[in-house]
Amino acid sequence: MLLALPLNQALHGVAFCRTVFCLTAVVSGAAVAMLWIWLINGEFADVK
């Protein structure tokens, strides 16, 4: 909530902050997906 109020204002750099926060969510989801693909891969599988 502390971050929501300043990011909702028309301030300089708000778009950059929003991008950074959104990118962290997207990149972490993509990293988890690639990790699962790597773990389940038939050739290099650690999980069977």
N, C-alpha and C positions, 0 to 999 in steps of 0.2 A: 504494500500500500504506500510505503514511503517513496518508492520509485514511480508509482503510477501517476501521482499528482504532478511532479515536475515533467514527466514525459508527455503529459496531456497538454501542457502549456505550449505556446508558440515561442519557443526559445531557440537560440542558435545551437546547432549540434544535436537536436532532438532526433532527426532522421538517422544520424550516425549511431546514436545510442540504441534506437529501436532496431537497427540493422544488426548491431553487435549482439543484442539479446536474442534476436530471432535466429541468427546464425549459430549461436551456441546450442540452441535446441535442435536445429536441423542437423548439424554436424555430429552431435552426440547420438542422435537416432540413426544416422547413416553409419556411424562407427559400430554401433551395436549390431545393426543388420549385417554388416560385412563380417563382423566377428562370428556371428551365428552361421553365415554361409561358409566361412572358413572351417569352423568346427564340424559342420555336418557334411562337408565335401567328401566324396567317396575316396579320392586319391590321398588326401592328407588328413583324414578324419581322426579326431581325438575322441569324438563322441560317437558311439555306434548304436 
